[in-house]
Amino acid sequence: MRKRRAFLMNSTVILLLIPLMLLLATYEDVSSQIIMSQSERTQVERTYRTVSYVEMDFQRTLEISGKRAIVTIVDYIANTRNFLDPNDPNGMANATIRDLILYGQSGNIPSNYSERLMKDQTVLGWLGNMSHELERQGYELRIANKTLDEIRAMSTSQLSNFLRSNIELTVAPLDAFRIVIKAKIKDVTIADVSGKVVYSGPIPREKYIYSVVPIENLEDPLFSALTYGRYYRSIEPCNYTFPELIDRPIKALYGNGTSQEDHVLGKYSSTAWDSGHIFYGNAYPGDGADGYVLRSGDITTIASPVIVNTTLNGVPISPLEVFSDDDIGVLVFGNVSATTHWCNYNYKWRVNITIPSYADGSLVLLKIPTSTFPNIYHTDGTASMVIYEKSDTTCIPVPFWIEYWGTSYAWIWIKTSGTDYTVYFTDDSSYATDGYDKQSLFWLIDTFDDPTLTPVLWNNLSNAYLDGDGHLVVPAGTKKLALQTVNAINGQFFVRFRMKPGDTAQDFDGGVETEFNYTKNVLKVVVNYDGPQLDSYTNIQIPIDLSATNVSGINADPVTNRAEIKVYSDKNLQSEIPFWIERWDSTGARVWVKTNLTYLGSSGGTYQYTATVYIEYNTGTLTRGDGREVFEFFEDFENPSEWGLWDDYRNGNLSITSLYVHDGNYAMSKLLNNDPNGGYRPIGKTLGRGIILEYWDYRINTSGGRLDRVGVIDNNGNGYGAMFRPDNGYVGIDVRTGYSGNLQRTSGSTYGINYWYFVRFEIKTDGTLHVEVYDEDGNLMGSYTRSDNTYNTFTRVYIFGGHDYAIDDMRIRKYLDESYLTYSVTVPQYPEKVEFIDDNPGFSDHGGDTLAVLENWSNSIDSDNPTVLNDYHRYQIVFDPGLSGTDFEFTDVDSSFRSTTASVNKEAVTPAKVGIVTDGQTDAYFDWIVIGEMPYYTTDSITATGVENAPPSTGGYNSRAYDVQPLISCIIDQKYFGTYAGVSFFERLENSRVNHAKYFQLAKKMQDELGMKYGGEYYPIGLVSFMVPNADYDRKLFDIFNNFGISIEEGQSSVDYYFLNYYFGSMAKTTGYRVWGISYGTSVLTGDLTVVPFFMDNQTATAILGPTGADDLLKR
């Protein structure tokens, strides 16, 4: 009974404990989950903080490295006057900045500039620092699964390719005064010490990081570079930064006016109305001022020039709220519309056109029906027209060039910026032009309108000249290259030109030529010697060592040391020279040649010589060459006909062996009887001192005398030889008199027998005798030197000494210490010229030359139908380089079905130059030539609206009052404006406008991404400042012109880019006009302003002053 009660009690306890146990288990499980959750949350937060820190620091790095990169380039250009290459995709401004930001180097900037200024402030340096910091916190950083140590160990080319591939980094102009850097590291892995990946993905995690770098107060490199450091200017914006978008640096009021003169100049005053002043106020104060600007008044009662009922943007306003005392003012009286957006009142009509959609910045040739422009004035190459981007608020001119204006169609080139454009045109011939900013369309354009040929474009290689009527004349000649471009163009390109013969009854053969370089299966080897003076350096044996890279791709048989090669002394492979291959395998080769060294000079006891040879490879025939033609003496024992030349001496026993061979199939063995028993053979000539005897030695056994003794003697047995004992390591030298040897030697360690050893024995002209022994791996085993001047002529080689041993590959060469040799092995380039010519019918030469493609003026590769060339024809060639060769198209644009294609099996390895050529009996006339990068597009799918007339003038607002003082202040203070057509900062680094459209498209893309447009319009990227060599405007520039006797050219634009390149470079004149109130006009208070040499071109004036302001203020 007690046992049962105990059982019941225990059961009860258990039942009571079960909930407690469950509660405890639940608590432990929940606690574990809470701990794990807290740990995971902590890890997530830590990872988030780590990645966020990396992202923020990456942005700071981009800003710092971007600033340093820009300063590096500016410093380099300012000091060296070497601008960046606008035609090199990796050398243009944005690419150079990109590379400096990434890894601190660029192919265009020498390392002494980049290292000094960039230091380690690059993305690569930041990655290193970040990797170190993360490692300190227990993390490892990898980029594309590469550690920073692995990345830094890469070669320069590998590093640049790796960083460009794995870090998406774009450098672009954001606007005229700011640069933006957009970046993303594509594949980032951050792992902890256990190898657990805590983050894998891009940095930043979403989209891109943008860093904006202002260029304000930075030096403008154009000034110091082009003036040779005599003049500097920093980029500082005018208060009227973007005149085409926001406020212009002139104040203008519209009103109703009357005057006997179209322009009145004076200084504004609200208190004085005497001579020289233009009074402004609310009402007429009385007579005496040169002019009046009044809020209200009656123009019929005022005799002086007056403008009343003033408005600003169509809103009535008092001039007291706009003008300031002592500001220079200009009153203009004439008709103008105050309401309609009309970009240029010089043109009577306009029409809107829409073209197909192309990527912004594309080069497009428009074929527009001439009926689109009724009554327009035109010639076959000009028209009174201008093109703008279609807009109701801005006037952004579009670069264009009229190639040809025909009866039915006008052929007009543009750079696209959308699909919609407005063409303004008129019947006034004074506005006829062949284009606007046409240089920005093409790699090169020359319409031959300048007084002389432009040296920045052409090398005048003959007597070509300009006729003063817009034509290039190339006098008749034979295979004559008249002009050739100074620069070379890369990649696929086109050339278009317009040409005619001087006489249709004579042989013509005029056209253009492309010249580029290609490579053959040739290695160029330059051997340089820097050492003691040589006794002889003509017909000397020179070893050429080729690396594994050099021999890669050359057909060869390493087993027999043969290769498909020939060796020449000249680049054109006309003069073969003898050679012999000592060794050829996958690790490299050694080839001996016999050629001449050229003495270059000496310095401090060091003499310099050089030789250049060309190795043609993959010739189709395996060969080892001929050592007998190379060396003074050569014996490889492979020619049975020469075995009989060996004579035994005394009881000597020499025997050809095939058992112990170093190279080839046979060697010579010495058996039985000791020194001086052996044998010799004639050298075939008498040699003096200054020679080296080399051979391979193999000790077979030690059954007889153990000294291997080989050398040179005369016919009486007098001479010298090398001694080698492999078993004891003896190395020595014999002096032989009557065949008997006097030996001096040194002892060394045991080398071992049954191995091949290479022996070099030198007989110098100063009496020194020297021997060296090497093992097959090239290790020096021993050497010995002694002096003796007894013997100076040698006619035999001998093999004496003990037995048994074998000798192979004996040779004697002129003395040359190889240790003083260095090599440069390159792939030479060969010029290829291809001519594209046309001819009058009936004068066929070159194997057919009507619309023909010739190679190096030889027979034509291809030719097409003849036609009578009694007028100008337009032609086009397309140059298309590829990996297997270069393809060409040649077309007569003005003749149907005249087109031909051709190819040469030569890969262009360099950019090409373009020339103008002739090979005929009559002069060639060229109207123009353009060269451009492919692709370009041609379209006649153009829709046009009806013609609009210029809006009529409104009688109430026929006069304008201008305050030009803000503009004058910006000019004097040397401030910059941002304009659409100005030369951007990147273009200033290149001193070229070639990439303007590309950079503007980049800017528009960045502004879209960052949402930084102004009222839906893009900010411009161009920069404009002005240069005025006048003491009141710019004393320093004034002094430079005076000190260097520089004459001021009337009408040369004062815009900095045009001004600098005209006066200090080689740019043609850019026409500008004097400006009323700045450089034109006279009044009592201003004096005669024509003393100020300030000129604005129409494009810049329209941008800064506005279309109406330009019309009013430019003195045309």
KATADA-V362224 format. One record per residue. N is the residue number from 0. NEAR is the number of other ideal C-beta (glycine too) atoms within 10 Angstrom. Layout:
<<N/NEAR> <N/NEAR>>
This chain:
<<0/5> <1/6> <2/7> <3/8> <4/9> <5/10> <6/10> <7/10> <8/10> <9/10> <10/10> <11/10> <12/10> <13/10> <14/9> <15/9> <16/11> <17/10> <18/9> <19/9> <20/10> <21/10> <22/10> <23/11> <24/10> <25/10> <26/10> <27/10> <28/10> <29/10> <30/10> <31/10> <32/10> <33/10> <34/10> <35/10> <36/10> <37/10> <38/10> <39/10> <40/10> <41/10> <42/13> <43/11> <44/10> <45/15> <46/15> <47/12> <48/10> <49/17> <50/18> <51/12> <52/14> <53/23> <54/15> <55/12> <56/14> <57/20> <58/16> <59/11> <60/23> <61/24> <62/13> <63/16> <64/28> <65/24> <66/18> <67/19> <68/29> <69/23> <70/15> <71/22> <72/25> <73/21> <74/18> <75/25> <76/25> <77/17> <78/13> <79/12> <80/15> <81/13> <82/21> <83/26> <84/19> <85/21> <86/18> <87/15> <88/9> <89/14> <90/17> <91/24> <92/27> <93/20> <94/19> <95/28> <96/26> <97/24> <98/24> <99/29> <100/31> <101/23> <102/26> <103/24> <104/19> <105/27> <106/14> <107/23> <108/26> <109/14> <110/11> <111/9> <112/18> <113/25> <114/14> <115/11> <116/20> <117/23> <118/12> <119/12> <120/18> <121/24> <122/23> <123/22> <124/17> <125/20> <126/24> <127/17> <128/14> <129/21> <130/20> <131/11> <132/15> <133/18> <134/13> <135/8> <136/11> <137/12> <138/20> <139/17> <140/21> <141/18> <142/22> <143/15> <144/9> <145/17> <146/14> <147/19> <148/9> <149/12> <150/21> <151/14> <152/11> <153/15> <154/8> <155/10> <156/8> <157/11> <158/17> <159/18> <160/12> <161/19> <162/24> <163/16> <164/11> <165/17> <166/22> <167/13> <168/22> <169/16> <170/26> <171/22> <172/27> <173/23> <174/24> <175/26> <176/21> <177/19> <178/28> <179/24> <180/27> <181/21> <182/24> <183/19> <184/22> <185/13> <186/16> <187/21> <188/18> <189/21> <190/17> <191/16> <192/10> <193/6> <194/7> <195/8> <196/11> <197/17> <198/17> <199/11> <200/14> <201/14> <202/20> <203/20> <204/14> <205/8> <206/10> <207/14> <208/18> <209/17> <210/21> <211/16> <212/20> <213/13> <214/23> <215/11> <216/8> <217/18> <218/17> <219/25> <220/25> <221/28> <222/23> <223/20> <224/24> <225/22> <226/18> <227/9> <228/12> <229/15> <230/18> <231/13> <232/21> <233/13> <234/20> <235/16> <236/19> <237/22> <238/11> <239/19> <240/20> <241/22> <242/24> <243/22> <244/20> <245/12> <246/12> <247/19> <248/23> <249/23> <250/21> <251/21> <252/26> <253/24> <254/26> <255/18> <256/27> <257/16> <258/18> <259/9> <260/12> <261/13> <262/19> <263/27> <264/24> <265/24> <266/19> <267/24> <268/22> <269/17> <270/9> <271/15> <272/21> <273/13> <274/12> <275/16> <276/25> <277/31> <278/25> <279/29> <280/19> <281/14> <282/10> <283/20> <284/15> <285/8> <286/11> <287/12> <288/24> <289/23> <290/27> <291/29> <292/32> <293/25> <294/20> <295/13> <296/21> <297/10> <298/19> <299/8> <300/8> <301/17> <302/9> <303/18> <304/24> <305/29> <306/30> <307/20> <308/18> <309/30> <310/16> <311/15> <312/9> <313/10> <314/7> <315/11> <316/15> <317/17> <318/26> <319/14> <320/10> <321/17> <322/23> <323/15> <324/12> <325/11> <326/20> <327/23> <328/29> <329/26> <330/29> <331/24> <332/20> <333/16> <334/12> <335/19> <336/17> <337/17> <338/9> <339/11> <340/12> <341/19> <342/21> <343/20> <344/20> <345/18> <346/20> <347/17> <348/18> <349/24> <350/20> <351/15> <352/18> <353/15> <354/20> <355/12> <356/10> <357/17> <358/8> <359/16> <360/17> <361/16> <362/20> <363/17> <364/17> <365/23> <366/17> <367/20> <368/12> <369/15> <370/9> <371/18> <372/24> <373/11> <374/11> <375/22> <376/17> <377/19> <378/11> <379/15> <380/21> <381/18> <382/25> <383/22> <384/27> <385/26> <386/22> <387/20> <388/16> <389/19> <390/16> <391/6> <392/10> <393/18> <394/21> <395/21> <396/19> <397/22> <398/22> <399/22> <400/24> <401/21> <402/22> <403/18> <404/21> <405/13> <406/6> <407/8> <408/16> <409/21> <410/19> <411/22> <412/23> <413/21> <414/22> <415/21> <416/20> <417/15> <418/13> <419/13> <420/22> <421/20> <422/25> <423/24> <424/24> <425/24> <426/15> <427/13> <428/12> <429/9> <430/19> <431/17> <432/16> <433/19> <434/23> <435/20> <436/17> <437/17> <438/18> <439/18> <440/24> <441/23> <442/20> <443/20> <444/20> <445/24> <446/20> <447/21> <448/14> <449/14> <450/8> <451/9> <452/17> <453/16> <454/10> <455/12> <456/18> <457/21> <458/14> <459/14> <460/14> <461/16> <462/11> <463/23> <464/16> <465/18> <466/10> <467/10> <468/10> <469/15> <470/19> <471/24> <472/17> <473/24> <474/15> <475/20> <476/19> <477/10> <478/15> <479/21> <480/21> <481/25> <482/24> <483/18> <484/22> <485/14> <486/15> <487/16> <488/21> <489/17> <490/14> <491/15> <492/23> <493/20> <494/24> <495/24> <496/25> <497/22> <498/26> <499/19> <500/26> <501/17> <502/14> <503/15> <504/11> <505/16> <506/19> <507/29> <508/30> <509/30> <510/28> <511/23> <512/25> <513/24> <514/19> <515/25> <516/18> <517/18> <518/14> <519/16> <520/15> <521/18> <522/21> <523/15> <524/22> <525/13> <526/21> <527/16> <528/24> <529/15> <530/16> <531/12> <532/11> <533/19> <534/16> <535/14> <536/20> <537/12> <538/12> <539/21> <540/22> <541/25> <542/15> <543/24> <544/18> <545/23> <546/12> <547/11> <548/9> <549/20> <550/21> <551/10> <552/10> <553/18> <554/15> <555/21> <556/13> <557/14> <558/8> <559/15> <560/21> <561/17> <562/25> <563/17> <564/27> <565/17> <566/25> <567/20> <568/16> <569/12> <570/14> <571/8> <572/16> <573/8> <574/11> <575/12> <576/18> <577/17> <578/25> <579/25> <580/20> <581/19> <582/14> <583/23> <584/13> <585/10> <586/11> <587/15> <588/24> <589/14> <590/26> <591/21> <592/23> <593/21> <594/24> <595/14> <596/20> <597/12> <598/15> <599/13> <600/8> <601/13> <602/9> <603/4> <604/8> <605/13> <606/17> <607/16> <608/24> <609/16> <610/20> <611/17> <612/20> <613/20> <614/24> <615/16> <616/18> <617/14> <618/14> <619/6> <620/11> <621/14> <622/15> <623/21> <624/21> <625/12> <626/23> <627/16> <628/12> <629/22> <630/21> <631/20> <632/22> <633/21> <634/25> <635/21> <636/25> <637/17> <638/12> <639/9> <640/6> <641/14> <642/16> <643/8> <644/12> <645/22> <646/13> <647/14> <648/20> <649/12> <650/11> <651/23> <652/15> <653/23> <654/15> <655/14> <656/20> <657/11> <658/9> <659/19> <660/18> <661/19> <662/18> <663/15> <664/11> <665/20> <666/26> <667/23> <668/23> <669/30> <670/17> <671/16> <672/19> <673/18> <674/24> <675/20> <676/22> <677/27> <678/20> <679/25> <680/20> <681/13> <682/18> <683/13> <684/10> <685/10> <686/21> <687/14> <688/20> <689/17> <690/22> <691/21> <692/25> <693/18> <694/24> <695/19> <696/21> <697/22> <698/25> <699/17> <700/12> <701/16> <702/11> <703/17> <704/19> <705/20> <706/23> <707/29> <708/27> <709/24> <710/27> <711/26> <712/26> <713/16> <714/12> <715/13> <716/18> <717/19> <718/26> <719/24> <720/28> <721/28> <722/25> <723/27> <724/25> <725/22> <726/13> <727/14> <728/17> <729/22> <730/21> <731/21> <732/26> <733/30> <734/20> <735/26> <736/15> <737/9> <738/19> <739/12> <740/23> <741/11> <742/17> <743/14> <744/19> <745/14> <746/11> <747/16> <748/9> <749/11> <750/20> <751/12> <752/17> <753/10> <754/12> <755/19> <756/22> <757/18> <758/22> <759/17> <760/25> <761/20> <762/27> <763/16> <764/14> <765/9> <766/13> <767/14> <768/23> <769/17> <770/26> <771/18> <772/24> <773/17> <774/14> <775/11> <776/5> <777/7> <778/8> <779/11> <780/18> <781/21> <782/14> <783/20> <784/14> <785/18> <786/12> <787/14> <788/11> <789/11> <790/19> <791/15> <792/14> <793/26> <794/17> <795/21> <796/26> <797/27> <798/26> <799/30> <800/28> <801/22> <802/25> <803/22> <804/28> <805/26> <806/24> <807/23> <808/22> <809/23> <810/22> <811/23> <812/20> <813/21> <814/17> <815/22> <816/12> <817/12> <818/6> <819/16> <820/18> <821/11> <822/14> <823/11> <824/16> <825/11> <826/12> <827/14> <828/16> <829/15> <830/11> <831/19> <832/18> <833/24> <834/29> <835/27> <836/28> <837/27> <838/27> <839/23> <840/13> <841/11> <842/17> <843/15> <844/14> <845/20> <846/12> <847/17> <848/25> <849/25> <850/26> <851/26> <852/24> <853/27> <854/16> <855/14> <856/18> <857/11> <858/14> <859/23> <860/20> <861/15> <862/23> <863/21> <864/13> <865/18> <866/19> <867/9> <868/21> <869/10> <870/9> <871/18> <872/20> <873/18> <874/23> <875/16> <876/22> <877/17> <878/23> <879/17> <880/20> <881/11> <882/5> <883/9> <884/14> <885/22> <886/15> <887/19> <888/16> <889/28> <890/20> <891/21> <892/17> <893/15> <894/18> <895/8> <896/9> <897/19> <898/15> <899/20> <900/15> <901/19> <902/15> <903/18> <904/8> <905/19> <906/16> <907/21> <908/13> <909/16> <910/17> <911/23> <912/20> <913/25> <914/20> <915/26> <916/27> <917/28> <918/23> <919/26> <920/18> <921/20> <922/19> <923/28> <924/19> <925/25> <926/20> <927/23> <928/25> <929/21> <930/24> <931/19> <932/16> <933/12> <934/11> <935/17> <936/14> <937/10> <938/13> <939/12> <940/9> <941/16> <942/12> <943/15> <944/13> <945/6> <946/16> <947/15> <948/9> <949/17> <950/14> <951/9> <952/14> <953/15> <954/8> <955/11> <956/22> <957/20> <958/28> <959/26> <960/28> <961/25> <962/25> <963/24> <964/20> <965/18> <966/28> <967/20> <968/15> <969/23> <970/23> <971/14> <972/12> <973/21> <974/19> <975/26> <976/27> <977/26> <978/25> <979/25> <980/24> <981/27> <982/24> <983/25> <984/26> <985/27> <986/28> <987/26> <988/26> <989/24> <990/22> <991/22> <992/21> <993/18> <994/21> <995/26> <996/22> <997/18> <998/23> <999/24> <1000/19> <1001/23> <1002/25> <1003/19> <1004/16> <1005/24> <1006/21> <1007/11> <1008/13> <1009/13> <1010/6> <1011/16> <1012/14> <1013/13> <1014/8> <1015/7> <1016/16> <1017/21> <1018/24> <1019/28> <1020/29> <1021/26> <1022/26> <1023/26> <1024/25> <1025/25> <1026/24> <1027/21> <1028/22> <1029/18> <1030/14> <1031/10> <1032/22> <1033/20> <1034/11> <1035/12> <1036/23> <1037/16> <1038/14> <1039/17> <1040/16> <1041/11> <1042/9> <1043/11> <1044/6> <1045/13> <1046/7> <1047/12> <1048/14> <1049/10> <1050/14> <1051/19> <1052/25> <1053/26> <1054/27> <1055/23> <1056/27> <1057/24> <1058/26> <1059/22> <1060/19> <1061/16> <1062/21> <1063/19> <1064/15> <1065/11> <1066/18> <1067/17> <1068/13> <1069/19> <1070/12> <1071/25> <1072/20> <1073/21> <1074/27> <1075/23> <1076/25> <1077/24> <1078/22> <1079/21> <1080/22> <1081/10> <1082/21> <1083/13> <1084/16> <1085/16> <1086/12> <1087/10> <1088/19> <1089/14> <1090/10> <1091/22> <1092/20> <1093/23> <1094/30> <1095/27> <1096/21> <1097/23> <1098/22> <1099/25> <1100/23> <1101/27> <1102/29> <1103/25> <1104/24> <1105/19> <1106/21> <1107/21> <1108/24> <1109/25> <1110/20> <1111/25> <1112/28> <1113/20> <1114/14> <1115/9>>
